Structures are given as structure tokens and as C-alpha cells.
Amino acid sequence: KITYVEHNGTEHVVDVANGLTVMEGARDNNIPGIEADCGGACACSTCHVYIHPDWVDKLPAKDDMEEDMLDFAFEPDPARSRLTCQV
């Protein structure tokens, strides 16, 4: 299960199959706010999210391409920002 939280605080708890990215789970479940314009190619920042602090250290590290794309995200947080196509 993944809990997606909208900017207004609305929570969506959905089952996402193993092997799918957080972005694919959002897309497949019509979660608002994760646009994913590039379809998961790490070529935009429209799937940018803030990871809950409890999960930051449980995820794989960002690679250089994700770090570069996060420069284009709205108000990126160095510790918590991720692109959901990469998680």
C-alpha cells in the first residue's frame, strides 16, 4: 500500500503491485497532482513529491539524472524531494 497525500491534505491509500513505480501507482489509480508528463522517462519534474521522513532512508539513493531533474521541481527539498518515476 502507498499513501498519497494531496496538497490540501486529502489522503489516498491504494494497493500498488510490486515492481511498479510510485508514479505508475498514482497514474493507475487517478491520483491528482502527479502529472508524469514524460511517462516515467525522468525527463521532467511533474511527478515530484515530498517523501514522508519515515521513508526517506528506506528508499534507494537518487541518481545523478534524478538530482538534475529535481532542479526544475517546484520548491524541492534536498532531503525529501523525489521523482515518483524513479521510486
Salt bridges, closest charged atoms under 4 A:
GLU6 OE2 - HIS12 NE2 2.48
ASP15 OD1 - LYS1 NZ 3.06
ASP28 OD1 - ARG27 NE 2.93
ASP54 OD2 - HIS52 ND1 3.69
GLU66 OE2 - ARG82 NE 2.78
